[in-house]
Amino acid sequence: MGHEVRYRVRGGHKLQGTVFIQGAKNAVLPMIGASLMASKGRTVLRNVPIIEDVRRAVELAQAVGAHAELHEAERTLVIDASELTSPVLPAEIASRFRGSFLFVPALLHRLGEAIIEGVGGCNLGSRNLDFHYNGFKRMGATVTEHVDNGVIHIKAGDLRGASLYCDTPSHTGTENLVMAGALAKGTTLIKNCALEPEVLDVIDMLQKMGARISGGGTGFITVEGVEELTAVQHTVMPDRIDAGVFVMAAAITGSEVSLVGADLEHLGVAADKLEQMGVEFQQVGAVLQVRRERPLRPINVITDEYPGFATDLQSPIMAVSCLADGLSYIYERIFDGRFKLAGELTKMGANIEVNGNRAKVFGPTPLRGAEVVAHDLRTGSALVLAGLAAEGETVITQAYYLDRGHAHVAERLSQLGADIVREVH
């Protein structure tokens, strides 16, 4: 990465005030992929989160020949993809950004092929991209994997509608197959689709562009291919994981805050679990008011696909449950290797027992500041939460992971009265 990013947090401050929730990372990345499908016009995306993954996606769009301008102050991205010049997703960008895969449908439709030099992202166990390839194959593409240099070459004369399914209801898988179907000849049926609100937001944008898609949110999506898609303006929905982290910041510090753009419904089961813990919510228009006055109660959490408990909020709720009055159980069903956080929280005084994909958190344990490591994005956000509640100073190293998913976390928490600084060494 070149430079070391650290967060320093001094705990013990109550939070108060109002903060803005960023646009959804998991909606904007497929939308950038979708914008490359428009053969005329300029796509304007608003409420874009200013995070590393978005910067990578913009670089990638430029690498394939699109004109893309990210206006950071206005959180707006303008893309003109009327001419694409290269089917290559270059390794130096693609390997640092798992979402690069979402560019494949546009390249297949516009240039007839896609060459992926490196597929990157967080190290999360054994999830792979097989069913994306298999979906493209069923639509008539050929997929060649060059094992020696890790290059994947996908070629398509004309994609044809087909009956497809997702082995697991992954949101990127669903979005990719929907985008592939949007310009294919004939009808595409996709079974076992993801139900996430981000998927519905991407479908909403594609429909504005002229795609004919029905069944979003039902697990069974039908796409009628059309001749072409045109550029549109679209506002990205708020990021429910960002919202969840800020809700938990109020929960762990026993505070009252207002979150602009957060939607209680999008939090799914996480909202119910936090209510069980003693957090109170009130949705007033676009503002979610959150407060926690009473002692935290322990909970049981089983992560699941939406609308279940989001795996991305599992680490943060583990941090919160350290302060709960009793024993909490956490069962991680989506990812392997999501409990690296337990060892870091233990350095801060937590008492956590991990057994495979299950963890027991024995609370309440007062947390103390320590030097800890963000092993991935979600560990990073959870350690920030722990630091807010800990006595003394917490130093989080390897914290560039946090910047991949959350924009201006230190500034936004400082607005609420937290003592937190982001340092680059």
VOPAGU-2260 file (C-alpha; in pm, 1 decimal, decimal comma):
REM VOPAGU-2260
SITE   aa  ch    i         X         Y         Z
SITE  MET   A    0       0,0       0,0       0,0
SITE  GLY   A    1     300,9     228,8      33,5
SITE  HIS   A    2     185,4     412,6     344,2
SITE  GLU   A    3      61,7     289,1     678,3
SITE  VAL   A    4    -277,3     419,3     789,3
SITE  ARG   A    5    -356,0     423,0    1159,4
SITE  TYR   A    6    -654,5     532,0    1361,1
SITE  ARG   A    7    -606,4     660,7    1716,0
SITE  VAL   A    8    -913,5     652,6    1934,6
SITE  ARG   A    9    -944,8     781,6    2290,2
SITE  GLY   A   10   -1249,8     629,4    2449,2
SITE  GLY   A   11   -1496,6     741,4    2709,0
SITE  HIS   A   12   -1676,7    1018,5    2521,5
SITE  LYS   A   13   -2052,4    1028,4    2478,5
SITE  LEU   A   14   -2160,3    1096,0    2120,5
SITE  GLN   A   15   -2425,0    1346,6    2019,2
SITE  GLY   A   16   -2543,5    1533,2    1713,9
SITE  THR   A   17   -2610,8    1452,7    1349,1
SITE  VAL   A   18   -2406,5    1273,6    1086,2
SITE  PHE   A   19   -2458,5    1183,0     719,1
SITE  ILE   A   20   -2460,2     819,3     608,2
SITE  GLN   A   21   -2261,9     761,6     289,0
SITE  GLY   A   22   -2394,6     616,7     -35,5
SITE  ALA   A   23   -2392,2     237,7     -64,3
SITE  LYS   A   24   -2062,2      81,3    -168,3
SITE  ASN   A   25   -2240,3    -235,9    -282,1
SITE  ALA   A   26   -2477,3     -38,0    -505,4
SITE  VAL   A   27   -2235,9     210,1    -659,8
SITE  LEU   A   28   -1981,2     -45,9    -785,9
SITE  PRO   A   29   -2229,5    -242,4   -1000,7
SITE  MET   A   30   -2379,6      91,2   -1111,7
SITE  ILE   A   31   -2040,1     196,5   -1246,8
SITE  GLY   A   32   -2032,3    -136,2   -1432,4
SITE  ALA   A   33   -2384,8     -72,1   -1560,8
SITE  SER   A   34   -2292,1     277,9   -1679,2
SITE  LEU   A   35   -2041,0     121,2   -1922,7
SITE  MET   A   36   -2333,1     -54,8   -2094,7
SITE  ALA   A   37   -2475,8     277,3   -2216,1
SITE  SER   A   38   -2362,9     334,3   -2574,0
SITE  LYS   A   39   -2475,1     695,9   -2568,8
SITE  GLY   A   40   -2511,5     980,8   -2322,4
SITE  ARG   A   41   -2345,7    1063,0   -1991,0
SITE  THR   A   42   -2431,5     877,5   -1673,1
SITE  VAL   A   43   -2447,9    1092,3   -1360,4
SITE  LEU   A   44   -2435,4     911,3   -1024,7
SITE  ARG   A   45   -2506,2    1113,0    -709,1
SITE  ASN   A   46   -2446,5    1036,7    -340,1
SITE  VAL   A   47   -2135,1     842,2    -438,7
SITE  PRO   A   48   -1928,2     723,4    -139,1
SITE  ILE   A   49   -1573,6     861,1    -166,7
SITE  ILE   A   50   -1392,0     537,9     -83,4
SITE  GLU   A   51   -1092,5     353,6    -226,0
SITE  ASP   A   52   -1303,6      96,9    -411,1
SITE  VAL   A   53   -1484,6     375,3    -598,0
SITE  ARG   A   54   -1152,6     536,7    -694,7
SITE  ARG   A   55   -1032,3     198,2    -826,5
SITE  ALA   A   56   -1356,4     152,2   -1022,7
SITE  VAL   A   57   -1312,1     495,6   -1181,4
SITE  GLU   A   58    -953,4     406,0   -1281,6
SITE  LEU   A   59   -1080,1      80,3   -1427,1
SITE  ALA   A   60   -1352,4     258,2   -1626,7
SITE  GLN   A   61   -1083,5     490,9   -1765,2
SITE  ALA   A   62    -858,6     192,6   -1845,8
SITE  VAL   A   63   -1124,5      44,3   -2077,0
SITE  GLY   A   64   -1171,9     378,2   -2253,8
SITE  ALA   A   65   -1461,3     550,5   -2075,0
SITE  HIS   A   66   -1440,5     914,3   -1968,3
SITE  ALA   A   67   -1502,3     922,0   -1592,9
SITE  GLU   A   68   -1480,7    1217,9   -1355,4
SITE  LEU   A   69   -1525,9    1182,8    -981,8
SITE  HIS   A   70   -1624,7    1512,2    -816,4
SITE  GLU   A   71   -1540,2    1432,0    -455,5
SITE  ALA   A   72   -1677,5    1746,0    -291,5
SITE  GLU   A   73   -2018,1    1698,8    -460,6
SITE  ARG   A   74   -2003,4    1316,9    -423,9
SITE  THR   A   75   -2091,8    1292,8    -793,5
SITE  LEU   A   76   -1951,4    1068,6   -1065,6
SITE  VAL   A   77   -1995,6    1147,1   -1437,1
SITE  ILE   A   78   -1925,2     869,1   -1688,7
SITE  ASP   A   79   -1933,9     887,4   -2067,4
SITE  ALA   A   80   -1892,2     537,0   -2207,3
SITE  SER   A   81   -1998,5     608,6   -2563,6
SITE  GLU   A   82   -1662,0     475,5   -2679,1
SITE  LEU   A   83   -1488,2     184,0   -2509,7
SITE  THR   A   84   -1143,1     101,8   -2642,1
SITE  SER   A   85   -1000,7    -193,3   -2448,8
SITE  PRO   A   86   -1143,6    -521,0   -2313,4
SITE  VAL   A   87    -855,5    -561,8   -2067,4
SITE  LEU   A   88    -908,6    -516,6   -1691,6
SITE  PRO   A   89    -542,5    -454,2   -1599,2
SITE  ALA   A   90    -391,5    -643,3   -1306,3
SITE  GLU   A   91    -256,0    -337,0   -1125,4
SITE  ILE   A   92    -613,2    -210,0   -1076,2
SITE  ALA   A   93    -825,0    -527,1   -1088,7
SITE  SER   A   94    -615,1    -716,4    -832,8
SITE  ARG   A   95    -682,1    -445,4    -572,7
SITE  PHE   A   96   -1054,7    -443,4    -621,6
SITE  ARG   A   97   -1292,0    -737,6    -623,1
SITE  GLY   A   98   -1569,5    -538,2    -789,9
SITE  SER   A   99   -1372,1    -540,2   -1116,1
SITE  PHE   A  100   -1578,9    -843,2   -1207,3
SITE  LEU   A  101   -1885,7    -622,5   -1246,1
SITE  PHE   A  102   -1732,2    -470,2   -1561,9
SITE  VAL   A  103   -1745,1    -799,2   -1752,7
SITE  PRO   A  104   -2105,8    -781,8   -1888,1
SITE  ALA   A  105   -2047,2    -434,4   -2033,8
SITE  LEU   A  106   -1722,8    -543,7   -2201,5
SITE  LEU   A  107   -1885,3    -858,1   -2344,8
SITE  HIS   A  108   -2173,6    -658,3   -2492,4
SITE  ARG   A  109   -1972,7    -363,5   -2618,1
SITE  LEU   A  110   -1643,8    -525,0   -2724,6
SITE  GLY   A  111   -1728,6    -895,2   -2751,1
SITE  GLU   A  112   -1470,9   -1000,0   -2494,1
SITE  ALA   A  113   -1330,2    -934,0   -2148,1
SITE  ILE   A  114    -977,5   -1009,4   -2030,7
SITE  ILE   A  115    -933,5   -1012,8   -1653,1
SITE  GLU   A  116    -573,3    -997,9   -1540,4
SITE  GLY   A  117    -627,5   -1028,7   -1167,4
SITE  VAL   A  118    -933,0   -1059,2    -943,7
SITE  GLY   A  119    -879,6    -893,3    -607,2
SITE  GLY   A  120   -1068,3    -812,6    -288,2
SITE  CYS   A  121   -1070,5    -900,5      81,3
SITE  ASN   A  122    -932,0   -1238,6     182,7
SITE  LEU   A  123   -1250,3   -1411,8     286,7
SITE  GLY   A  124   -1204,1   -1784,4     269,9
SITE  SER   A  125   -1341,6   -1995,5      -7,0
SITE  ARG   A  126   -1594,6   -1791,0    -202,2
SITE  ASN   A  127   -1520,3   -1800,4    -572,9
SITE  LEU   A  128   -1653,5   -1668,1    -896,6
SITE  ASP   A  129   -1742,7   -1996,9   -1066,3
SITE  PHE   A  130   -2113,0   -1936,9   -1107,2
SITE  HIS   A  131   -2048,6   -1598,7   -1271,4
SITE  TYR   A  132   -1842,9   -1781,3   -1536,5
SITE  ASN   A  133   -2095,3   -2062,5   -1562,4
SITE  GLY   A  134   -2375,2   -1809,8   -1613,6
SITE  PHE   A  135   -2183,6   -1637,5   -1894,1
SITE  LYS   A  136   -2110,1   -1980,5   -2047,7
SITE  ARG   A  137   -2476,5   -2077,0   -2046,0
SITE  MET   A  138   -2546,6   -1755,2   -2236,6
SITE  GLY   A  139   -2298,6   -1858,3   -2506,8
SITE  ALA   A  140   -1967,3   -1711,6   -2390,8
SITE  THR   A  141   -1643,8   -1910,1   -2385,2
SITE  VAL   A  142   -1426,7   -1881,3   -2074,8
SITE  THR   A  143   -1056,7   -1965,1   -2090,8
SITE  GLU   A  144    -844,3   -1960,3   -1777,9
SITE  HIS   A  145    -468,4   -1927,7   -1825,5
SITE  VAL   A  146    -343,3   -2091,0   -1509,6
SITE  ASP   A  147      22,2   -1987,6   -1557,5
SITE  ASN   A  148     -44,1   -1612,8   -1540,7
SITE  GLY   A  149    -389,3   -1604,5   -1377,8
SITE  VAL   A  150    -552,9   -1433,1   -1677,3
SITE  ILE   A  151    -917,0   -1512,2   -1755,2
SITE  HIS   A  152   -1039,9   -1454,4   -2109,1
SITE  ILE   A  153   -1415,9   -1442,2   -2173,5
SITE  LYS   A  154   -1539,8   -1419,2   -2532,7
SITE  ALA   A  155   -1892,2   -1371,5   -2658,8
SITE  GLY   A  156   -2020,0   -1337,8   -3013,5
SITE  ASP   A  157   -2375,5   -1266,5   -2912,1
SITE  LEU   A  158   -2499,6   -1340,8   -2562,7
SITE  ARG   A  159   -2831,1   -1528,4   -2567,9
SITE  GLY   A  160   -3094,2   -1537,3   -2297,9
SITE  ALA   A  161   -3076,6   -1851,2   -2082,4
SITE  SER   A  162   -3206,7   -2007,2   -1764,9
SITE  LEU   A  163   -2951,0   -1933,9   -1491,9
SITE  TYR   A  164   -2918,7   -1980,3   -1119,6
SITE  CYS   A  165   -2696,1   -1855,2    -840,1
SITE  ASP   A  166   -2542,2   -2130,2    -625,5
SITE  THR   A  167   -2560,4   -1885,7    -336,1
SITE  PRO   A  168   -2771,9   -1569,5    -356,8
SITE  SER   A  169   -2470,8   -1340,8    -397,1
SITE  HIS   A  170   -2546,8    -979,8    -481,3
SITE  THR   A  171   -2258,6    -941,9    -728,6
SITE  GLY   A  172   -2357,6   -1269,1    -895,4
SITE  THR   A  173   -2718,3   -1155,8    -930,3
SITE  GLU   A  174   -2618,7    -812,0   -1061,8
SITE  ASN   A  175   -2371,8    -957,9   -1309,7
SITE  LEU   A  176   -2622,7   -1202,6   -1454,2
SITE  VAL   A  177   -2894,4    -934,1   -1471,6
SITE  MET   A  178   -2654,5    -703,2   -1658,7
SITE  ALA   A  179   -2554,7    -984,5   -1893,1
SITE  GLY   A  180   -2921,3   -1057,7   -1962,7
SITE  ALA   A  181   -3015,3    -692,7   -2018,3
SITE  LEU   A  182   -2860,7    -673,1   -2366,9
SITE  ALA   A  183   -2871,7   -1043,6   -2455,9
SITE  LYS   A  184   -3099,8   -1178,4   -2727,9
SITE  GLY   A  185   -3416,7   -1324,3   -2578,9
SITE  THR   A  186   -3524,2   -1387,7   -2220,7
SITE  THR   A  187   -3302,7   -1468,2   -1923,8
SITE  LEU   A  188   -3440,1   -1629,0   -1607,3
SITE  ILE   A  189   -3226,7   -1610,6   -1293,0
SITE  LYS   A  190   -3313,8   -1825,8    -991,9
SITE  ASN   A  191   -3202,5   -1800,3    -627,2
SITE  CYS   A  192   -3125,8   -1429,1    -665,2
SITE  ALA   A  193   -3003,2   -1199,6    -390,9
SITE  LEU   A  194   -3273,9    -992,7    -220,8
SITE  GLU   A  195   -3054,7    -705,6     -97,0
SITE  PRO   A  196   -3185,5    -351,5    -132,5
SITE  GLU   A  197   -2864,4    -267,1    -324,0
SITE  VAL   A  198   -2961,6    -518,7    -593,4
SITE  LEU   A  199   -3302,1    -351,0    -624,9
SITE  ASP   A  200   -3132,7     -11,1    -655,0
SITE  VAL   A  201   -2910,6    -139,9    -938,2
SITE  ILE   A  202   -3215,6    -290,8   -1112,5
SITE  ASP   A  203   -3394,1      43,2   -1069,7
SITE  MET   A  204   -3107,2     219,1   -1248,4
SITE  LEU   A  205   -3096,7     -41,8   -1528,5
SITE  GLN   A  206   -3472,3      -2,2   -1579,3
SITE  LYS   A  207   -3428,1     375,0   -1616,1
SITE  MET   A  208   -3158,8     296,9   -1876,7
SITE  GLY   A  209   -3416,8      98,9   -2073,9
SITE  ALA   A  210   -3362,7    -256,7   -1945,8
SITE  ARG   A  211   -3670,4    -479,7   -1906,1
SITE  ILE   A  212   -3635,1    -654,7   -1572,1
SITE  SER   A  213   -3904,9    -796,2   -1345,4
SITE  GLY   A  214   -3909,1    -992,2   -1019,5
SITE  GLY   A  215   -3641,5    -799,3    -827,7
SITE  GLY   A  216   -3667,1    -884,8    -458,1
SITE  THR   A  217   -3849,7   -1214,6    -519,8
SITE  GLY   A  218   -3549,7   -1442,3    -570,2
SITE  PHE   A  219   -3661,3   -1511,0    -929,9
SITE  ILE   A  220   -3573,0   -1243,9   -1184,8
SITE  THR   A  221   -3678,9   -1227,8   -1551,3
SITE  VAL   A  222   -3479,8   -1014,3   -1796,5
SITE  GLU   A  223   -3605,9    -944,5   -2149,8
SITE  GLY   A  224   -3308,8    -844,9   -2364,1
SITE  VAL   A  225   -3320,6    -505,1   -2537,2
SITE  GLU   A  226   -3116,4    -358,1   -2825,2
SITE  GLU   A  227   -2942,5     -81,4   -2632,2
SITE  LEU   A  228   -2925,3     103,7   -2301,3
SITE  THR   A  229   -2890,9     479,4   -2259,2
SITE  ALA   A  230   -2720,1     684,8   -1990,4
SITE  VAL   A  231   -2926,6     817,7   -1697,6
SITE  GLN   A  232   -2896,7    1014,0   -1374,3
SITE  HIS   A  233   -2932,9     814,0   -1055,5
SITE  THR   A  234   -2891,6     875,5    -682,5
SITE  VAL   A  235   -2719,5     592,7    -495,9
SITE  MET   A  236   -2911,4     458,2    -194,9
SITE  PRO   A  237   -2756,9     497,8     153,7
SITE  ASP   A  238   -2509,4     234,5     277,0
SITE  ARG   A  239   -2678,7      13,9     533,9
SITE  ILE   A  240   -2347,0    -122,2     666,2
SITE  ASP   A  241   -2216,9     231,6     720,7
SITE  ALA   A  242   -2549,4     308,6     891,2
SITE  GLY   A  243   -2518,1      -5,4    1105,0
SITE  VAL   A  244   -2170,2      92,6    1223,2
SITE  PHE   A  245   -2288,7     440,1    1325,8
SITE  VAL   A  246   -2592,5     290,6    1501,3
SITE  MET   A  247   -2353,1      66,2    1694,5
SITE  ALA   A  248   -2129,2     363,2    1777,8
SITE  ALA   A  249   -2429,4     508,3    1963,2
SITE  ALA   A  250   -2505,2     166,6    2115,1
SITE  ILE   A  251   -2155,7      96,7    2246,9
SITE  THR   A  252   -2113,5     446,2    2398,3
SITE  GLY   A  253   -2467,3     475,5    2538,2
SITE  SER   A  254   -2539,3     784,3    2328,0
SITE  GLU   A  255   -2812,1     951,3    2126,1
SITE  VAL   A  256   -2741,5    1044,0    1760,9
SITE  SER   A  257   -2928,7    1128,8    1439,8
SITE  LEU   A  258   -2824,7     957,0    1117,1
SITE  VAL   A  259   -2925,5    1136,4     795,2
SITE  GLY   A  260   -3002,6     893,2     513,3
SITE  ALA   A  261   -3014,4     579,1     729,0
SITE  ASP   A  262   -3314,8     353,3     670,7
SITE  LEU   A  263   -3422,6     124,0     953,9
SITE  GLU   A  264   -3582,2    -123,3     712,1
SITE  HIS   A  265   -3253,1    -176,4     528,8
SITE  LEU   A  266   -3086,1    -295,1     849,8
SITE  GLY   A  267   -3302,5    -607,9     844,1
SITE  VAL   A  268   -3257,4    -839,3    1143,3
SITE  ALA   A  269   -2966,7    -629,0    1274,0
SITE  ALA   A  270   -3217,6    -362,6    1382,8
SITE  ASP   A  271   -3419,5    -623,7    1574,7
SITE  LYS   A  272   -3106,3    -758,5    1744,1
SITE  LEU   A  273   -2996,9    -410,8    1847,4
SITE  GLU   A  274   -3344,6    -342,9    1984,8
SITE  GLN   A  275   -3313,5    -663,6    2190,5
SITE  MET   A  276   -2984,9    -525,3    2323,5
SITE  GLY   A  277   -3162,5    -208,2    2439,2
SITE  VAL   A  278   -3115,1      33,1    2148,1
SITE  GLU   A  279   -3415,6     255,0    2066,2
SITE  PHE   A  280   -3492,9     369,3    1710,8
SITE  GLN   A  281   -3718,1     632,7    1565,0
SITE  GLN   A  282   -3737,2     691,6    1189,7
SITE  VAL   A  283   -3835,4    1050,0    1108,9
SITE  GLY   A  284   -3842,2    1083,6     731,0
SITE  ALA   A  285   -3487,6    1041,0     603,3
SITE  VAL   A  286   -3340,5    1065,3     952,9
SITE  LEU   A  287   -3293,4     770,1    1185,8
SITE  GLN   A  288   -3272,6     867,5    1552,4
SITE  VAL   A  289   -3082,7     619,0    1766,6
SITE  ARG   A  290   -3029,5     608,8    2141,0
SITE  ARG   A  291   -2923,2     366,2    2408,9
SITE  GLU   A  292   -2983,8     453,4    2773,4
SITE  ARG   A  293   -3030,7     122,0    2951,8
SITE  PRO   A  294   -2759,1    -140,9    3009,0
SITE  LEU   A  295   -2682,3    -358,4    2705,5
SITE  ARG   A  296   -2840,1    -704,0    2703,5
SITE  PRO   A  297   -2668,4   -1007,0    2546,8
SITE  ILE   A  298   -2787,8   -1153,3    2214,5
SITE  ASN   A  299   -2768,9   -1449,4    1980,1
SITE  VAL   A  300   -2673,6   -1369,6    1620,7
SITE  ILE   A  301   -2676,7   -1597,6    1317,6
SITE  THR   A  302   -2550,4   -1427,8    1001,9
SITE  ASP   A  303   -2752,2   -1489,4     689,5
SITE  GLU   A  304   -2825,6   -1354,0     343,5
SITE  TYR   A  305   -3050,8   -1045,1     338,5
SITE  PRO   A  306   -3291,9    -983,2     510,0
SITE  GLY   A  307   -3105,4   -1188,5     772,8
SITE  PHE   A  308   -2830,5   -1051,8     994,7
SITE  ALA   A  309   -2564,4    -904,5     761,8
SITE  THR   A  310   -2227,3   -1077,7     785,8
SITE  ASP   A  311   -2068,6    -732,6     744,1
SITE  LEU   A  312   -2219,4    -627,9    1079,3
SITE  GLN   A  313   -2108,3    -941,3    1262,3
SITE  SER   A  314   -1769,1    -800,4    1368,2
SITE  PRO   A  315   -1917,2    -470,3    1488,5
SITE  ILE   A  316   -2185,5    -643,0    1696,9
SITE  MET   A  317   -1920,5    -869,5    1852,5
SITE  ALA   A  318   -1749,7    -552,9    1979,0
SITE  VAL   A  319   -2077,6    -419,0    2120,0
SITE  SER   A  320   -2161,9    -750,4    2287,8
SITE  CYS   A  321   -1839,4    -732,7    2493,8
SITE  LEU   A  322   -2020,9    -472,4    2705,0
SITE  ALA   A  323   -2350,2    -664,1    2726,0
SITE  ASP   A  324   -2464,1    -798,2    3058,6
SITE  GLY   A  325   -2423,4   -1174,5    3004,1
SITE  LEU   A  326   -2328,3   -1434,1    2745,5
SITE  SER   A  327   -2375,2   -1362,7    2372,0
SITE  TYR   A  328   -2358,3   -1624,7    2096,3
SITE  ILE   A  329   -2247,6   -1546,5    1739,3
SITE  TYR   A  330   -2270,9   -1798,2    1457,8
SITE  GLU   A  331   -2107,9   -1697,9    1126,0
SITE  ARG   A  332   -2274,7   -1884,9     839,6
SITE  ILE   A  333   -2161,0   -1683,6     537,2
SITE  PHE   A  334   -1782,0   -1652,1     546,7
SITE  ASP   A  335   -1491,9   -1855,4     677,3
SITE  GLY   A  336   -1226,6   -1665,4     866,5
SITE  ARG   A  337   -1441,7   -1386,6    1001,9
SITE  PHE   A  338   -1335,1   -1419,3    1367,7
SITE  LYS   A  339    -987,8   -1262,1    1350,5
SITE  LEU   A  340   -1145,2    -980,3    1548,5
SITE  ALA   A  341   -1175,0   -1197,4    1861,0
SITE  GLY   A  342    -798,6   -1201,2    1917,0
SITE  GLU   A  343    -776,7    -823,3    1879,1
SITE  LEU   A  344   -1065,7    -760,1    2122,0
SITE  THR   A  345    -896,3    -997,2    2368,4
SITE  LYS   A  346    -594,3    -761,1    2369,4
SITE  MET   A  347    -841,1    -495,1    2488,0
SITE  GLY   A  348    -971,5    -709,7    2774,3
SITE  ALA   A  349   -1259,5    -896,6    2607,2
SITE  ASN   A  350   -1339,6   -1256,9    2696,6
SITE  ILE   A  351   -1430,6   -1441,9    2375,5
SITE  GLU   A  352   -1425,6   -1814,1    2302,5
SITE  VAL   A  353   -1409,7   -1914,2    1934,7
SITE  ASN   A  354   -1496,6   -2259,8    1810,9
SITE  GLY   A  355   -1493,7   -2288,3    1430,3
SITE  ASN   A  356   -1770,6   -2064,9    1296,0
SITE  ARG   A  357   -1917,8   -2000,8    1640,1
SITE  ALA   A  358   -1812,8   -1754,1    1907,2
SITE  LYS   A  359   -1920,6   -1695,0    2264,9
SITE  VAL   A  360   -1873,4   -1349,2    2411,6
SITE  PHE   A  361   -1869,0   -1338,3    2791,0
SITE  GLY   A  362   -1983,6    -993,7    2904,0
SITE  PRO   A  363   -1959,6    -745,9    3043,0
SITE  THR   A  364   -1583,4    -688,9    3026,9
SITE  PRO   A  365   -1456,4    -331,9    3049,2
SITE  LEU   A  366   -1240,2    -259,8    2743,3
SITE  ARG   A  367    -897,1    -100,0    2771,4
SITE  GLY   A  368    -704,5      81,3    2498,8
SITE  ALA   A  369    -437,3    -124,2    2321,6
SITE  GLU   A  370    -249,8    -146,6    1993,0
SITE  VAL   A  371    -460,7    -364,6    1762,8
SITE  VAL   A  372    -461,4    -469,8    1395,6
SITE  ALA   A  373    -742,0    -429,7    1140,7
SITE  HIS   A  374    -721,3    -760,9     952,4
SITE  ASP   A  375    -995,8    -654,4     713,3
SITE  LEU   A  376   -1255,8    -382,5     663,2
SITE  ARG   A  377   -1511,4    -513,5     915,5
SITE  THR   A  378   -1250,5    -585,8    1183,2
SITE  GLY   A  379   -1136,8    -227,5    1136,4
SITE  SER   A  380   -1480,0     -75,8    1192,5
SITE  ALA   A  381   -1538,3    -303,4    1493,5
SITE  LEU   A  382   -1207,0    -197,6    1652,2
SITE  VAL   A  383   -1303,4     169,0    1607,9
SITE  LEU   A  384   -1624,4      91,4    1801,0
SITE  ALA   A  385   -1429,9     -90,4    2072,7
SITE  GLY   A  386   -1193,4     206,9    2095,1
SITE  LEU   A  387   -1485,1     448,1    2144,3
SITE  ALA   A  388   -1591,4     249,5    2451,3
SITE  ALA   A  389   -1246,3     163,5    2586,5
SITE  GLU   A  390   -1059,1     336,1    2864,6
SITE  GLY   A  391    -747,5     511,1    2734,4
SITE  GLU   A  392    -605,5     511,7    2383,6
SITE  THR   A  393    -655,6     248,8    2113,6
SITE  VAL   A  394    -422,3     247,6    1812,8
SITE  ILE   A  395    -553,7      56,9    1508,8
SITE  THR   A  396    -285,2     -35,6    1255,8
SITE  GLN   A  397    -329,1    -163,1     898,1
SITE  ALA   A  398    -635,3      60,2     896,8
SITE  TYR   A  399    -629,5     129,7     521,9
SITE  TYR   A  400    -884,0    -153,8     508,5
SITE  LEU   A  401   -1131,5      76,6     679,8
SITE  ASP   A  402   -1095,0     333,6     400,0
SITE  ARG   A  403   -1206,5      72,7     146,8
SITE  GLY   A  404   -1558,5      71,3     286,3
SITE  HIS   A  405   -1619,7     386,0     489,2
SITE  ALA   A  406   -1559,2     744,6     380,6
SITE  HIS   A  407   -1427,2    1000,4     631,0
SITE  VAL   A  408   -1501,8     784,6     936,4
SITE  ALA   A  409   -1275,6     985,0    1167,3
SITE  GLU   A  410   -1425,1    1318,0    1056,6
SITE  ARG   A  411   -1782,2    1196,1    1093,1
SITE  LEU   A  412   -1725,3    1042,1    1437,0
SITE  SER   A  413   -1543,8    1360,0    1545,8
SITE  GLN   A  414   -1853,1    1559,5    1443,3
SITE  LEU   A  415   -2041,9    1351,3    1700,0
SITE  GLY   A  416   -1784,8    1427,6    1970,1
SITE  ALA   A  417   -1557,9    1123,4    1948,1
SITE  ASP   A  418   -1183,7    1165,2    2002,2
SITE  ILE   A  419   -1049,7     992,8    1690,2
SITE  VAL   A  420    -780,1    1079,7    1437,6
SITE  ARG   A  421    -665,5     910,3    1116,9
SITE  GLU   A  422    -288,9     920,9    1067,0
SITE  VAL   A  423     -82,1     833,2     760,2
SITE  HIS   A  424     276,5     730,3     828,9
